[in-house]
Amino acid sequence: MTITRTQSGARMSQAVVHGDTVYLAGQVGAPGESVTNQTEAILGQIEALLAEAGSEKAKILSATIWLADMADFAEMNAVWDKWVGGKDAPARATGEARLATPAYKVEIIVIAAR
């Protein structure tokens, strides 16, 4: 099977397609923004990357969400729930982790079908 890499650099690709599966790199929002703003930006980036790979949010199979502080869980979920819209919700896990810089509050990784 062919492997297609999108927005590739020396370190990583933003998306990798293998067969009918799309793997996205962890997406982050603008450093220092609120959890709400970072989550909204990330979800927009996810939609754009999925579209570029021939997929869409309704085809997300799983999502892994990392929060710098689990105290932000409800704020992130408010954005996530609105975006998912109660339909086609993927399998999901959320955990707390130290992200690449303290200015990042949310990172989301998804795997989707095409």
C-alpha positions in Angstrom: 0.0 0.0 0.0 1.0 3.5 -0.7 1.9 5.9 2.2 1.3 9.6 1.6 2.7 12.2 3.9 1.3 15.8 4.0 3.0 18.9 5.2 6.2 17.1 5.9 9.4 18.4 7.4 12.7 17.0 8.6 11.1 15.9 11.9 7.5 15.0 11.2 4.5 15.1 8.9 1.2 16.8 9.9 -0.7 13.9 8.3 0.1 10.4 7.1 -2.3 8.3 5.0 -1.9 4.6 4.7 -4.7 2.8 2.8 -7.9 4.3 4.0 -6.6 5.4 7.4 -5.5 9.0 8.2 -3.1 9.6 11.1 -2.7 13.2 12.2 0.2 14.6 14.2 -0.6 16.2 17.5 -2.2 19.6 16.9 -1.7 22.6 19.1 -3.2 26.1 19.1 -1.4 29.5 19.5 0.8 29.5 22.6 -0.6 31.5 25.5 -4.2 31.6 24.2 -7.0 30.4 26.5 -8.0 26.7 26.5 -11.1 27.6 24.6 -9.2 29.5 21.9 -6.5 26.8 21.6 -9.2 24.0 21.3 -11.1 25.9 18.7 -8.0 26.5 16.7 -6.9 22.9 17.0 -10.3 21.6 15.8 -10.1 23.9 12.8 -6.6 22.6 12.0 -7.9 19.0 12.3 -10.8 19.7 9.9 -8.4 21.3 7.4 -5.9 18.4 7.5 -8.6 15.8 7.3 -10.1 17.5 4.2 -6.7 17.7 2.6 -6.4 13.9 3.2 -9.8 13.2 1.8 -11.6 12.7 5.1 -13.8 14.7 7.5 -14.6 14.9 11.2 -17.5 12.5 10.9 -14.9 9.8 10.0 -12.7 10.3 13.1 -12.1 6.9 14.6 -10.2 8.0 17.8 -8.9 11.1 19.5 -6.3 11.4 22.1 -6.4 14.7 24.0 -3.6 15.9 26.2 -4.2 18.8 28.7 -1.5 20.6 30.5 -3.8 20.7 33.5 -6.9 18.5 34.0 -8.5 21.5 35.7 -9.2 22.6 32.1 -11.2 19.5 31.3 -14.6 21.1 31.4 -13.5 24.1 29.4 -12.0 22.0 26.6 -15.1 19.7 26.7 -17.4 22.6 26.1 -15.7 23.3 22.8 -15.3 19.6 21.9 -18.9 18.8 22.6 -20.2 21.7 20.5 -17.8 20.6 17.6 -18.8 17.0 17.7 -22.5 18.1 18.0 -23.7 14.8 19.6 -23.1 12.9 16.4 -20.4 10.6 15.1 -18.4 10.8 18.4 -15.1 9.0 18.1 -13.5 6.8 20.7 -11.6 9.2 22.9 -9.0 9.4 25.7 -8.0 12.5 27.7 -5.0 12.8 30.0 -2.7 15.3 31.6 0.8 15.8 30.3 3.5 18.4 30.2 3.3 19.7 26.7 6.2 21.0 24.5 6.0 24.4 26.2 4.0 25.7 29.2 2.2 28.1 26.7 0.5 25.1 25.2 -2.6 24.0 27.1 -4.2 21.4 24.7 -2.9 19.0 22.2 -5.2 16.7 20.1 -4.2 13.7 18.0 -6.7 11.9 15.8 -6.9 8.9 13.6 -9.6 8.9 10.9 -11.0 6.8 8.0 -11.1 8.2 4.5 
